[in-house]
């Protein structure tokens, strides 16, 4: 593998980018010490502007795919503002960072898609030095303009503090408005404010520096594999295709013949049959993608006949793999019917659907060419994580399990008690005392964070707070009562 071409010298940081960096640092200091909500998006916006200004100053053009990655990354940062659950929000933030690196670097080949984040981490070191050098260079030639601006800023802050305090003391309503709008700063949390300031400045400078002089990952050359002969290449794959076809034929027989006959022959229960099959099929889907990648690396390249052979064999394997994906999803659906929905079961099902999408994209690349495939796979991942967060996984889990309880009388109360505030609207449908037992931990958590500022509260948490204010949790939902109720509901 040849190394990436190093970026050229970055132009001095432009003034608009510098202001974007400063605003990012200030917002990070004021907003990121009280929790996570819309504040992540508010901090990311000036950082994105700083990167855009730095890229424009360096002569970079804004391509359509760069806008796709930028908009996708900012949309992912809206998930913490909407959902209270930590796990989809954390996944959304990590994916947003990956999408942001793609927006900064550009590129269309696999090295650019996979290695882009490395350039951002490198800029965490070079970015602050670049920013400091730019500030020094500009301050030496503009000292006469900077000093008056600093004086004006100091006078503005003093006037706001003095008259703001006077008006707040004169009117309680105005004081309350200022308290709601202004972040709460304290000397006891000074360390975290300083840390957030440093992270905001360094992160924004890293993004701006990367946009100004990104490494050229598209120029990394990965040597191709040695082409194999037709027989040597095709024989293992044809045998694998026959194995897939045999398995899928059995699946179709089970589908039309019913599961009862299969369960009588195997001696397994309905849930055991589903649980045992899903994980093997998920692994089979992953290994199929590995086989396809290796097969393309060693595929014969002699001419049109070889291309037809590769398309025919791998296209058939992909089509049969889609049947395996459908079978795995059906197995998980059976398992959920028997035992209910959980976060893990929902997550791995979503992964299986995404793997199916990747297989479809590979099939399309075999027909229309593969130049667009790396970015399409990455865009599918971004869209999948965004859809997963917007769908509110905890709410889906609660909704499915409440519906199952209404149909069968079975309910895992201990698991429901561990869900986030996103699940409150669904759990609120339960009858008492089951409802109060399922919501007591969320209600206690909401009471402990009642004074959290507006920018650190998600929409899911706000909605849950409103519902529990209308119908408070019953005081009779004690540990003993809920424990007995949970045991009865778990086993029906």
Buried (B, 14 or more C-beta within 10 A) or exposed (E): EEEBEEBEEBBBBBEBBBBBBBBBBBBBBBBBBBBBBBBBBBBBBBBBBBBBBBBBBBEBEEEEBBEBBBBBBBBBBBBBBBBBBEBBBEBBBEBBBBBBBBBBBBBBBBBBBBBBBBBBEBBBEBBBEBBEEBBEEBEEEEEEEEEEEEEEEEEEEEEEEEEBEEEBEEEEEEBEEEEEEEBEEEEEBEEBBEBBBBBBBBBBBBBBBBBBBBBBBBBBEEEEEEBBEBEEBBEEBBEBBEEBBEBBEEBEEBEEEEEEEBBEEEEBEBBBBBBBBBEEBBEBBEEBBEBBEEBBBBBBEEEEEBBEBBBEBBBBBBBBBBBBBBBBBBBBBBBBBBBBBBBEBBBBBBBBBBBBBBBBBBBBBBEEEBEBBBBBBBBBBBBBBBEBBBEBBBBBBBBBBBBBBEEEEBBBBBBBBEBBBBBBBBBBEBEEBBBBBBBBBBBEBBEEBEEBBEBBBBBBBBBBBEBBEEEEBBEEBEEEBBEEBBEBBBEE
